[in-house]
Amino acid sequence: MSAVEALHEFDRSLREVMQTTQEYPEIVERARPLLKKLLSAPHLLPEEYRRSRPDKYRQYLLYKPEDEAFSVIGFVWGPGQTSPVHDHLTWGLVGMYEGAIAEKRFRRLDDRTDPARAVLQEIETVYARAGDISFVYPDQADIHQVYNPYEEVAISIHVYGTDIGKRERHVYDLQTGAIRPVVTKHENEQPIYSARP
């Protein structure tokens, strides 16, 4: 099965899940095996998109249906690269395609009355290798930081319940507690793969 065929099958299967529930924990639980299958597709991220850059990770829009019900993103992590601590404000799955990454997970301890500040507590660090899948969703499991502590490039495939490259969300400063709005745009405006069969 080609990458585009695998993505179209993933689209159909994920829509079945999304039509039967709106509960984020249930969506990620039922979508997890769908992403596991997608991760087995060869050449999901074409060769020209697999190069890291020296200053920060790369974020490529692989697939997005016309209704933007979800998006599939390829992240390329060079050695030592890290994301800021951030949230998503939607459900998401993080699947390791190649290599390995680490993910620090956080929880908020404050009462959320100040929209510009947060008190975070690190819960755990999870190490993921090819085939492993983790998840995010508000409010219980939405804040994390992803990084590549290894010497090899890592590629992760993320699925979100919206086009995350257009979604305003937040980054968190662990030292000061400051919260800052952010939109993490994709490196490409058009998806690598068409949503039309």
Number of C-alpha atoms within 10 A of each C-alpha: 10 11 18 20 14 17 24 19 16 17 20 10 14 19 14 12 17 19 9 10 12 10 11 18 18 15 21 24 14 16 21 22 12 17 25 16 13 21 23 15 17 13 11 20 22 11 8 6 15 18 15 18 13 12 8 15 22 21 21 23 24 26 24 23 18 10 8 12 15 23 21 27 25 26 25 26 31 25 20 16 22 18 15 14 19 22 22 23 20 19 23 29 22 24 25 25 28 17 18 23 26 17 19 16 21 22 18 16 10 12 8 11 8 10 9 13 16 21 19 19 13 13 11 12 14 12 15 19 17 17 18 17 20 16 18 23 22 15 15 11 18 20 24 23 18 21 21 24 18 16 11 15 21 27 27 26 25 24 25 23 21 21 22 25 19 12 15 14 17 20 20 23 16 15 8 10 13 16 20 14 11 14 13 13 17 20 12 12 10 13 17 19 20 15 15 8 8
